[in-house]
Amino acid sequence: MIKQHVTENPVMLYMKGNPSMPQCGFSAKIVQALQAEGVDFSSVNVLDYPSIRDGIKKYSEWPTIPQLYVNGEFIGGCDIVSQMSESGELKEILADVVKVDAKE
């Protein structure tokens, strides 16, 4: 199911809570970064799905949540995404999503 999520959704965020009501500060920070870029994204509240909460850590080999995927590729957690947002790298990665979507 996780593989299906990350391949069918160009921007996929596994988080605690949902974009309109994050339930941890780290999830809120990534939501803010994505919203600042004006990109549409899908999300799963791992608090509602314990099997996904455990499974996503194994899938990415990354121990923490939130986790961001773009075009099926694991980007990182809060610290990495925050650094990428500050450096402009996140904008570049998300620009590729817009291009991919435009071609479909």
C-alpha positions, 0 to 999 in steps of 0.5 A: 500500500505504501508503494502505491501511495508514493507512486500514485501521488506526486507529492506524498507526506506521511505525517501525524495529523492532517494538513489542516490540523497537524498533531506535531510541530515537525509535521506542521513545519513540512506542511508549511513548507509545502504550502509556501511552495503552493504545491498540491500534496497528498497525506496520510495520518499515521496516527490513524494507521498503525500498520502504515506508521510502522511500515513507512519506517521500514519502507524508507529505512528512516526512523522518524515521521513525518516523511516526504516523498516526491515522484516516488522518491524519499526526500527526508524528514523535517530537518532535511525538508526544512534545510531544502526549503531554506536553500531553495532546493525544495522549490527545484524538486517540486518544480519537477512535479509540476513538469511531470503533472503538466505532461500527463 
